[in-house]
């Protein structure tokens, strides 16, 4: 399955697929078999990098897809 990332309006980044999540030193987070996780975008989570719902009523972003500028060569 191709990895799917959903940018939720006013919320997290939901990631679905066969996941390997590592910290800056390359240490793997134990996802306990999860194939869906949500990452914090607001900075308020007590469970960073994962979302714990702390963004409710504190984070506004209307997620609407757009085209990125051309890739630099």
PDB file of N, CA, C and O in Angstrom:
ATOM      1  N   UNK A   1       0.843  -1.183   0.000  1.00  0.00           N
ATOM      2  CA  UNK A   1       0.000   0.000   0.000  1.00  0.00           C
ATOM      3  C   UNK A   1       0.884   1.242   0.000  1.00  0.00           C
ATOM      4  O   UNK A   1       1.825   1.341   0.788  1.00  0.00           O
ATOM      5  N   UNK A   2       0.588   2.159  -0.860  1.00  0.00           N
ATOM      6  CA  UNK A   2       1.291   3.417  -0.920  1.00  0.00           C
ATOM      7  C   UNK A   2       0.979   4.220   0.345  1.00  0.00           C
ATOM      8  O   UNK A   2      -0.165   4.232   0.800  1.00  0.00           O
ATOM      9  N   UNK A   3       1.974   4.883   0.912  1.00  0.00           N
ATOM     10  CA  UNK A   3       1.758   5.698   2.098  1.00  0.00           C
ATOM     11  C   UNK A   3       0.863   6.876   1.742  1.00  0.00           C
ATOM     12  O   UNK A   3       1.069   7.544   0.729  1.00  0.00           O
ATOM     13  N   UNK A   4      -0.137   7.123   2.591  1.00  0.00           N
ATOM     14  CA  UNK A   4      -1.073   8.218   2.370  1.00  0.00           C
ATOM     15  C   UNK A   4      -0.972   9.180   3.548  1.00  0.00           C
ATOM     16  O   UNK A   4      -1.060   8.765   4.703  1.00  0.00           O
ATOM     17  N   UNK A   5      -0.785  10.479   3.251  1.00  0.00           N
ATOM     18  CA  UNK A   5      -0.743  11.517   4.271  1.00  0.00           C
ATOM     19  C   UNK A   5      -1.921  12.455   4.033  1.00  0.00           C
ATOM     20  O   UNK A   5      -2.062  13.026   2.952  1.00  0.00           O
ATOM     21  N   UNK A   6      -2.762  12.608   5.049  1.00  0.00           N
ATOM     22  CA  UNK A   6      -3.905  13.497   4.968  1.00  0.00           C
ATOM     23  C   UNK A   6      -3.642  14.704   5.864  1.00  0.00           C
ATOM     24  O   UNK A   6      -3.406  14.553   7.063  1.00  0.00           O
ATOM     25  N   UNK A   7      -3.682  15.900   5.279  1.00  0.00           N
ATOM     26  CA  UNK A   7      -3.538  17.137   6.043  1.00  0.00           C
ATOM     27  C   UNK A   7      -4.932  17.516   6.515  1.00  0.00           C
ATOM     28  O   UNK A   7      -5.759  17.965   5.721  1.00  0.00           O
ATOM     29  N   UNK A   8      -5.192  17.338   7.799  1.00  0.00           N
ATOM     30  CA  UNK A   8      -6.507  17.626   8.349  1.00  0.00           C
ATOM     31  C   UNK A   8      -6.661  19.121   8.635  1.00  0.00           C
ATOM     32  O   UNK A   8      -5.769  19.743   9.212  1.00  0.00           O
ATOM     33  N   UNK A   9      -7.787  19.686   8.231  1.00  0.00           N
ATOM     34  CA  UNK A   9      -8.074  21.078   8.571  1.00  0.00           C
ATOM     35  C   UNK A   9      -8.107  21.215  10.088  1.00  0.00           C
ATOM     36  O   UNK A   9      -8.701  20.392  10.784  1.00  0.00           O
ATOM     37  N   UNK A  10      -7.461  22.266  10.590  1.00  0.00           N
ATOM     38  CA  UNK A  10      -7.439  22.556  12.025  1.00  0.00           C
ATOM     39  C   UNK A  10      -6.924  21.391  12.856  1.00  0.00           C
ATOM     40  O   UNK A  10      -7.351  21.203  13.996  1.00  0.00           O
ATOM     41  N   UNK A  11      -6.011  20.609  12.296  1.00  0.00           N
ATOM     42  CA  UNK A  11      -5.550  19.444  13.053  1.00  0.00           C
ATOM     43  C   UNK A  11      -4.269  18.842  12.541  1.00  0.00           C
ATOM     44  O   UNK A  11      -3.406  19.524  11.989  1.00  0.00           O
ATOM     45  N   UNK A  12      -4.169  17.563  12.736  1.00  0.00           N
ATOM     46  CA  UNK A  12      -2.942  16.794  12.546  1.00  0.00           C
ATOM     47  C   UNK A  12      -2.676  16.397  11.097  1.00  0.00           C
ATOM     48  O   UNK A  12      -3.467  16.660  10.192  1.00  0.00           O
ATOM     49  N   UNK A  13      -1.528  15.754  10.922  1.00  0.00           N
ATOM     50  CA  UNK A  13      -1.196  15.053   9.685  1.00  0.00           C
ATOM     51  C   UNK A  13      -1.456  13.574   9.951  1.00  0.00           C
ATOM     52  O   UNK A  13      -0.764  12.957  10.761  1.00  0.00           O
ATOM     53  N   UNK A  14      -2.436  13.010   9.282  1.00  0.00           N
ATOM     54  CA  UNK A  14      -2.765  11.590   9.435  1.00  0.00           C
ATOM     55  C   UNK A  14      -1.971  10.809   8.400  1.00  0.00           C
ATOM     56  O   UNK A  14      -2.052  11.093   7.205  1.00  0.00           O
ATOM     57  N   UNK A  15      -1.201   9.821   8.861  1.00  0.00           N
ATOM     58  CA  UNK A  15      -0.349   9.030   7.983  1.00  0.00           C
ATOM     59  C   UNK A  15      -0.798   7.574   8.050  1.00  0.00           C
ATOM     60  O   UNK A  15      -0.935   6.999   9.130  1.00  0.00           O
ATOM     61  N   UNK A  16      -1.025   6.985   6.862  1.00  0.00           N
ATOM     62  CA  UNK A  16      -1.502   5.605   6.774  1.00  0.00           C
ATOM     63  C   UNK A  16      -0.580   4.802   5.865  1.00  0.00           C
ATOM     64  O   UNK A  16      -0.144   5.291   4.822  1.00  0.00           O
ATOM     65  N   UNK A  17      -0.285   3.573   6.264  1.00  0.00           N
ATOM     66  CA  UNK A  17       0.512   2.688   5.425  1.00  0.00           C
ATOM     67  C   UNK A  17       1.451   1.843   6.260  1.00  0.00           C
ATOM     68  O   UNK A  17       1.288   1.718   7.473  1.00  0.00           O
ATOM     69  N   UNK A  18       2.429   1.267   5.597  1.00  0.00           N
ATOM     70  CA  UNK A  18       3.460   0.476   6.269  1.00  0.00           C
ATOM     71  C   UNK A  18       4.491   1.473   6.793  1.00  0.00           C
ATOM     72  O   UNK A  18       5.336   1.944   6.031  1.00  0.00           O
ATOM     73  N   UNK A  19       4.432   1.798   8.082  1.00  0.00           N
ATOM     74  CA  UNK A  19       5.172   2.930   8.626  1.00  0.00           C
ATOM     75  C   UNK A  19       6.426   2.533   9.394  1.00  0.00           C
ATOM     76  O   UNK A  19       6.456   1.537  10.116  1.00  0.00           O
ATOM     77  N   UNK A  20       7.442   3.335   9.214  1.00  0.00           N
ATOM     78  CA  UNK A  20       8.655   3.292  10.029  1.00  0.00           C
ATOM     79  C   UNK A  20       8.900   4.746  10.422  1.00  0.00           C
ATOM     80  O   UNK A  20       9.173   5.586   9.565  1.00  0.00           O
ATOM     81  N   UNK A  21       8.803   5.043  11.717  1.00  0.00           N
ATOM     82  CA  UNK A  21       9.005   6.395  12.208  1.00  0.00           C
ATOM     83  C   UNK A  21      10.237   6.384  13.088  1.00  0.00           C
ATOM     84  O   UNK A  21      10.330   5.596  14.029  1.00  0.00           O
ATOM     85  N   UNK A  22      11.195   7.268  12.782  1.00  0.00           N
ATOM     86  CA  UNK A  22      12.444   7.339  13.547  1.00  0.00           C
ATOM     87  C   UNK A  22      12.670   8.757  14.046  1.00  0.00           C
ATOM     88  O   UNK A  22      12.160   9.720  13.472  1.00  0.00           O
ATOM     89  N   UNK A  23      13.456   8.877  15.144  1.00  0.00           N
ATOM     90  CA  UNK A  23      13.805  10.198  15.657  1.00  0.00           C
ATOM     91  C   UNK A  23      15.049  10.707  14.921  1.00  0.00           C
ATOM     92  O   UNK A  23      15.543  10.044  14.009  1.00  0.00           O
ATOM     93  N   UNK A  24      15.552  11.878  15.311  1.00  0.00           N
ATOM     94  CA  UNK A  24      16.677  12.516  14.623  1.00  0.00           C
ATOM     95  C   UNK A  24      17.946  11.674  14.659  1.00  0.00           C
ATOM     96  O   UNK A  24      18.821  11.838  13.809  1.00  0.00           O
ATOM     97  N   UNK A  25      18.056  10.772  15.635  1.00  0.00           N
ATOM     98  CA  UNK A  25      19.234   9.904  15.734  1.00  0.00           C
ATOM     99  C   UNK A  25      19.030   8.563  15.037  1.00  0.00           C
ATOM    100  O   UNK A  25      19.922   7.714  15.048  1.00  0.00           O
ATOM    101  N   UNK A  26      17.866   8.369  14.433  1.00  0.00           N
ATOM    102  CA  UNK A  26      17.580   7.127  13.724  1.00  0.00           C
ATOM    103  C   UNK A  26      16.963   6.044  14.582  1.00  0.00           C
ATOM    104  O   UNK A  26      16.791   4.917  14.117  1.00  0.00           O
ATOM    105  N   UNK A  27      16.621   6.358  15.840  1.00  0.00           N
ATOM    106  CA  UNK A  27      15.975   5.388  16.723  1.00  0.00           C
ATOM    107  C   UNK A  27      14.498   5.256  16.350  1.00  0.00           C
ATOM    108  O   UNK A  27      13.799   6.248  16.144  1.00  0.00           O
ATOM    109  N   UNK A  28      14.049   4.020  16.271  1.00  0.00           N
ATOM    110  CA  UNK A  28      12.683   3.744  15.827  1.00  0.00           C
ATOM    111  C   UNK A  28      11.669   3.878  16.962  1.00  0.00           C
ATOM    112  O   UNK A  28      11.886   3.379  18.067  1.00  0.00           O
ATOM    113  N   UNK A  29      10.551   4.564  16.670  1.00  0.00           N
ATOM    114  CA  UNK A  29       9.424   4.603  17.606  1.00  0.00           C
ATOM    115  C   UNK A  29       8.709   3.269  17.513  1.00  0.00           C
ATOM    116  O   UNK A  29       8.529   2.745  16.414  1.00  0.00           O
ATOM    117  N   UNK A  30       8.300   2.709  18.636  1.00  0.00           N
ATOM    118  CA  UNK A  30       7.541   1.464  18.641  1.00  0.00           C
ATOM    119  C   UNK A  30       6.071   1.808  18.455  1.00  0.00           C
ATOM    120  O   UNK A  30       5.416   2.265  19.392  1.00  0.00           O
ATOM    121  N   UNK A  31       5.557   1.594  17.271  1.00  0.00           N
ATOM    122  CA  UNK A  31       4.179   1.942  16.939  1.00  0.00           C
ATOM    123  C   UNK A  31       3.183   0.860  17.339  1.00  0.00           C
ATOM    124  O   UNK A  31       1.986   0.995  17.086  1.00  0.00           O
ATOM    125  N   UNK A  32       3.665  -0.207  17.959  1.00  0.00           N
ATOM    126  CA  UNK A  32       2.796  -1.286  18.449  1.00  0.00           C
ATOM    127  C   UNK A  32       1.884  -1.832  17.352  1.00  0.00           C
ATOM    128  O   UNK A  32       0.726  -2.164  17.608  1.00  0.00           O
ATOM    129  N   UNK A  33       2.416  -1.924  16.123  1.00  0.00           N
ATOM    130  CA  UNK A  33       1.660  -2.509  15.013  1.00  0.00           C
ATOM    131  C   UNK A  33       0.702  -1.567  14.310  1.00  0.00           C
ATOM    132  O   UNK A  33      -0.014  -1.988  13.402  1.00  0.00           O
ATOM    133  N   UNK A  34       0.672  -0.302  14.707  1.00  0.00           N
ATOM    134  CA  UNK A  34      -0.250   0.648  14.068  1.00  0.00           C
ATOM    135  C   UNK A  34       0.112   0.864  12.607  1.00  0.00           C
ATOM    136  O   UNK A  34       1.287   0.914  12.244  1.00  0.00           O
ATOM    137  N   UNK A  35      -0.914   0.991  11.775  1.00  0.00           N
ATOM    138  CA  UNK A  35      -0.741   1.341  10.366  1.00  0.00           C
ATOM    139  C   UNK A  35      -1.309   2.724  10.085  1.00  0.00           C
ATOM    140  O   UNK A  35      -1.301   3.179   8.941  1.00  0.00           O
ATOM    141  N   UNK A  36      -1.801   3.394  11.123  1.00  0.00           N
ATOM    142  CA  UNK A  36      -2.313   4.764  11.030  1.00  0.00           C
ATOM    143  C   UNK A  36      -1.830   5.514  12.270  1.00  0.00           C
ATOM    144  O   UNK A  36      -2.063   5.071  13.394  1.00  0.00           O
ATOM    145  N   UNK A  37      -1.157   6.649  12.067  1.00  0.00           N
ATOM    146  CA  UNK A  37      -0.779   7.530  13.165  1.00  0.00           C
ATOM    147  C   UNK A  37      -1.048   8.975  12.741  1.00  0.00           C
ATOM    148  O   UNK A  37      -1.140   9.276  11.551  1.00  0.00           O
ATOM    149  N   UNK A  38      -1.172   9.856  13.722  1.00  0.00           N
ATOM    150  CA  UNK A  38      -1.368  11.273  13.441  1.00  0.00           C
ATOM    151  C   UNK A  38      -0.239  12.064  14.085  1.00  0.00           C
ATOM    152  O   UNK A  38       0.096  11.860  15.252  1.00  0.00           O
ATOM    153  N   UNK A  39       0.345  12.979  13.300  1.00  0.00           N
ATOM    154  CA  UNK A  39       1.442  13.805  13.775  1.00  0.00           C
ATOM    155  C   UNK A  39       0.947  15.200  14.111  1.00  0.00           C
ATOM    156  O   UNK A  39       0.115  15.762  13.399  1.00  0.00           O
ATOM    157  N   UNK A  40       1.463  15.757  15.200  1.00  0.00           N
ATOM    158  CA  UNK A  40       1.112  17.089  15.668  1.00  0.00           C
ATOM    159  C   UNK A  40       1.627  18.146  14.696  1.00  0.00           C
ATOM    160  O   UNK A  40       2.762  18.069  14.227  1.00  0.00           O
ATOM    161  N   UNK A  41       0.778  19.140  14.397  1.00  0.00           N
ATOM    162  CA  UNK A  41       1.197  20.302  13.607  1.00  0.00           C
ATOM    163  C   UNK A  41       1.133  21.579  14.423  1.00  0.00           C
ATOM    164  O   UNK A  41       1.709  22.592  14.025  1.00  0.00           O
ATOM    165  N   UNK A  42       0.444  21.555  15.558  1.00  0.00           N
ATOM    166  CA  UNK A  42       0.202  22.782  16.311  1.00  0.00           C
ATOM    167  C   UNK A  42       1.270  23.066  17.356  1.00  0.00           C
ATOM    168  O   UNK A  42       1.406  24.204  17.803  1.00  0.00           O
ATOM    169  N   UNK A  43       2.029  22.048  17.753  1.00  0.00           N
ATOM    170  CA  UNK A  43       3.057  22.221  18.775  1.00  0.00           C
ATOM    171  C   UNK A  43       2.551  22.103  20.199  1.00  0.00           C
ATOM    172  O   UNK A  43       3.334  22.278  21.132  1.00  0.00           O
ATOM    173  N   UNK A  44       1.269  21.813  20.407  1.00  0.00           N
ATOM    174  CA  UNK A  44       0.698  21.764  21.752  1.00  0.00           C
ATOM    175  C   UNK A  44       0.640  20.363  22.351  1.00  0.00           C
ATOM    176  O   UNK A  44       0.391  20.224  23.549  1.00  0.00           O
ATOM    177  N   UNK A  45       0.861  19.326  21.555  1.00  0.00           N
ATOM    178  CA  UNK A  45       0.734  17.953  22.031  1.00  0.00           C
ATOM    179  C   UNK A  45       1.738  17.637  23.140  1.00  0.00           C
ATOM    180  O   UNK A  45       2.897  18.048  23.081  1.00  0.00           O
ATOM    181  N   UNK A  46       1.280  16.912  24.135  1.00  0.00           N
ATOM    182  CA  UNK A  46       2.168  16.407  25.189  1.00  0.00           C
ATOM    183  C   UNK A  46       2.788  15.073  24.761  1.00  0.00           C
ATOM    184  O   UNK A  46       3.563  14.477  25.509  1.00  0.00           O
ATOM    185  N   UNK A  47       2.449  14.615  23.576  1.00  0.00           N
ATOM    186  CA  UNK A  47       2.882  13.313  23.064  1.00  0.00           C
ATOM    187  C   UNK A  47       3.625  13.485  21.739  1.00  0.00           C
ATOM    188  O   UNK A  47       3.577  12.599  20.886  1.00  0.00           O
ATOM    189  N   UNK A  48       4.320  14.630  21.556  1.00  0.00           N
ATOM    190  CA  UNK A  48       5.017  14.911  20.298  1.00  0.00           C
ATOM    191  C   UNK A  48       5.996  13.799  19.983  1.00  0.00           C
ATOM    192  O   UNK A  48       6.637  13.283  20.899  1.00  0.00           O
ATOM    193  N   UNK A  49       6.136  13.412  18.740  1.00  0.00           N
ATOM    194  CA  UNK A  49       5.646  14.077  17.553  1.00  0.00           C
ATOM    195  C   UNK A  49       4.203  13.707  17.203  1.00  0.00           C
ATOM    196  O   UNK A  49       3.674  14.160  16.189  1.00  0.00           O
ATOM    197  N   UNK A  50       3.577  12.896  18.028  1.00  0.00           N
ATOM    198  CA  UNK A  50       2.231  12.413  17.721  1.00  0.00           C
ATOM    199  C   UNK A  50       1.173  13.373  18.270  1.00  0.00           C
ATOM    200  O   UNK A  50       1.396  14.062  19.266  1.00  0.00           O
ATOM    201  N   UNK A  51       0.039  13.402  17.611  1.00  0.00           N
ATOM    202  CA  UNK A  51      -1.074  14.262  18.006  1.00  0.00           C
ATOM    203  C   UNK A  51      -1.813  13.643  19.186  1.00  0.00           C
ATOM    204  O   UNK A  51      -2.052  12.435  19.218  1.00  0.00           O
ATOM    205  N   UNK A  52      -2.176  14.489  20.165  1.00  0.00           N
ATOM    206  CA  UNK A  52      -3.002  14.029  21.280  1.00  0.00           C
ATOM    207  C   UNK A  52      -4.319  14.799  21.368  1.00  0.00           C
ATOM    208  O   UNK A  52      -5.052  14.664  22.348  1.00  0.00           O
ATOM    209  N   UNK A  53      -4.623  15.606  20.346  1.00  0.00           N
ATOM    210  CA  UNK A  53      -5.873  16.349  20.313  1.00  0.00           C
ATOM    211  C   UNK A  53      -5.807  17.711  20.993  1.00  0.00           C
ATOM    212  O   UNK A  53      -6.824  18.399  21.076  1.00  0.00           O
ATOM    213  N   UNK A  54      -4.641  18.118  21.480  1.00  0.00           N
ATOM    214  CA  UNK A  54      -4.499  19.402  22.173  1.00  0.00           C
ATOM    215  C   UNK A  54      -4.798  20.600  21.283  1.00  0.00           C
ATOM    216  O   UNK A  54      -5.034  21.697  21.789  1.00  0.00           O
ATOM    217  N   UNK A  55      -4.792  20.411  19.972  1.00  0.00           N
ATOM    218  CA  UNK A  55      -5.017  21.510  19.026  1.00  0.00           C
ATOM    219  C   UNK A  55      -6.450  22.041  19.047  1.00  0.00           C
ATOM    220  O   UNK A  55      -6.704  23.146  18.566  1.00  0.00           O
ATOM    221  N   UNK A  56      -7.367  21.289  19.584  1.00  0.00           N
ATOM    222  CA  UNK A  56      -8.774  21.686  19.543  1.00  0.00           C
ATOM    223  C   UNK A  56      -8.958  23.121  20.040  1.00  0.00           C
ATOM    224  O   UNK A  56      -8.576  23.461  21.159  1.00  0.00           O
ATOM    225  N   UNK A  57      -9.546  23.941  19.191  1.00  0.00           N
ATOM    226  CA  UNK A  57      -9.831  25.347  19.475  1.00  0.00           C
ATOM    227  C   UNK A  57      -8.578  26.216  19.634  1.00  0.00           C
ATOM    228  O   UNK A  57      -8.671  27.343  20.121  1.00  0.00           O
ATOM    229  N   UNK A  58      -7.416  25.709  19.233  1.00  0.00           N
ATOM    230  CA  UNK A  58      -6.174  26.481  19.360  1.00  0.00           C
ATOM    231  C   UNK A  58      -5.367  26.528  18.065  1.00  0.00           C
ATOM    232  O   UNK A  58      -4.281  27.107  18.046  1.00  0.00           O
ATOM    233  N   UNK A  59      -5.858  25.946  17.006  1.00  0.00           N
ATOM    234  CA  UNK A  59      -5.074  25.823  15.787  1.00  0.00           C
ATOM    235  C   UNK A  59      -6.012  25.948  14.598  1.00  0.00           C
ATOM    236  O   UNK A  59      -6.985  25.203  14.480  1.00  0.00           O
ATOM    237  N   UNK A  60      -5.712  26.892  13.723  1.00  0.00           N
ATOM    238  CA  UNK A  60      -6.565  27.079  12.552  1.00  0.00           C
ATOM    239  C   UNK A  60      -5.750  26.979  11.276  1.00  0.00           C
ATOM    240  O   UNK A  60      -4.787  27.720  11.077  1.00  0.00           O
ATOM    241  N   UNK A  61      -6.141  26.070  10.429  1.00  0.00           N
ATOM    242  CA  UNK A  61      -5.547  25.939   9.101  1.00  0.00           C
ATOM    243  C   UNK A  61      -6.537  25.191   8.232  1.00  0.00           C
ATOM    244  O   UNK A  61      -6.844  24.026   8.487  1.00  0.00           O
ATOM    245  N   UNK A  62      -7.029  25.854   7.218  1.00  0.00           N
ATOM    246  CA  UNK A  62      -7.955  25.233   6.289  1.00  0.00           C
ATOM    247  C   UNK A  62      -7.154  24.490   5.233  1.00  0.00           C
ATOM    248  O   UNK A  62      -6.585  25.112   4.336  1.00  0.00           O
ATOM    249  N   UNK A  63      -7.102  23.182   5.328  1.00  0.00           N
ATOM    250  CA  UNK A  63      -6.298  22.361   4.425  1.00  0.00           C
ATOM    251  C   UNK A  63      -6.956  22.248   3.056  1.00  0.00           C
ATOM    252  O   UNK A  63      -7.994  21.605   2.906  1.00  0.00           O
ATOM    253  N   UNK A  64      -6.341  22.880   2.060  1.00  0.00           N
ATOM    254  CA  UNK A  64      -6.815  22.822   0.686  1.00  0.00           C
ATOM    255  C   UNK A  64      -5.603  22.544  -0.199  1.00  0.00           C
ATOM    256  O   UNK A  64      -4.614  23.275  -0.143  1.00  0.00           O
ATOM    257  N   UNK A  65      -5.672  21.508  -1.002  1.00  0.00           N
ATOM    258  CA  UNK A  65      -4.547  21.109  -1.853  1.00  0.00           C
ATOM    259  C   UNK A  65      -4.243  22.180  -2.900  1.00  0.00           C
ATOM    260  O   UNK A  65      -5.144  22.867  -3.382  1.00  0.00           O
ATOM    261  N   UNK A  66      -2.966  22.311  -3.241  1.00  0.00           N
ATOM    262  CA  UNK A  66      -2.519  23.235  -4.283  1.00  0.00           C
ATOM    263  C   UNK A  66      -1.269  22.653  -4.940  1.00  0.00           C
ATOM    264  O   UNK A  66      -0.657  21.726  -4.412  1.00  0.00           O
ATOM    265  N   UNK A  67      -0.899  23.203  -6.089  1.00  0.00           N
ATOM    266  CA  UNK A  67       0.304  22.749  -6.797  1.00  0.00           C
ATOM    267  C   UNK A  67       1.522  23.474  -6.267  1.00  0.00           C
ATOM    268  O   UNK A  67       1.510  24.697  -6.126  1.00  0.00           O
ATOM    269  N   UNK A  68       2.583  22.721  -5.971  1.00  0.00           N
ATOM    270  CA  UNK A  68       3.850  23.316  -5.588  1.00  0.00           C
ATOM    271  C   UNK A  68       4.502  23.940  -6.823  1.00  0.00           C
ATOM    272  O   UNK A  68       4.179  23.554  -7.947  1.00  0.00           O
ATOM    273  N   UNK A  69       5.417  24.904  -6.632  1.00  0.00           N
ATOM    274  CA  UNK A  69       6.151  25.422  -7.787  1.00  0.00           C
ATOM    275  C   UNK A  69       7.017  24.316  -8.390  1.00  0.00           C
ATOM    276  O   UNK A  69       7.279  23.313  -7.727  1.00  0.00           O
ATOM    277  N   UNK A  70       7.458  24.482  -9.618  1.00  0.00           N
ATOM    278  CA  UNK A  70       8.282  23.451 -10.246  1.00  0.00           C
ATOM    279  C   UNK A  70       9.510  23.113  -9.404  1.00  0.00           C
ATOM    280  O   UNK A  70      10.072  23.969  -8.722  1.00  0.00           O
ATOM    281  N   UNK A  71       9.901  21.872  -9.467  1.00  0.00           N
ATOM    282  CA  UNK A  71      11.072  21.382  -8.736  1.00  0.00           C
ATOM    283  C   UNK A  71      12.337  22.032  -9.292  1.00  0.00           C
ATOM    284  O   UNK A  71      12.523  22.123 -10.505  1.00  0.00           O
ATOM    285  N   UNK A  72      13.207  22.482  -8.380  1.00  0.00           N
ATOM    286  CA  UNK A  72      14.477  23.098  -8.826  1.00  0.00           C
ATOM    287  C   UNK A  72      15.424  22.028  -9.336  1.00  0.00           C
ATOM    288  O   UNK A  72      15.494  20.929  -8.787  1.00  0.00           O
ATOM    289  N   UNK A  73      16.155  22.364 -10.397  1.00  0.00           N
ATOM    290  CA  UNK A  73      17.102  21.404 -10.974  1.00  0.00           C
ATOM    291  C   UNK A  73      18.526  21.799 -10.743  1.00  0.00           C
ATOM    292  O   UNK A  73      19.440  21.092 -11.169  1.00  0.00           O
TER     293      UNK A  73
END
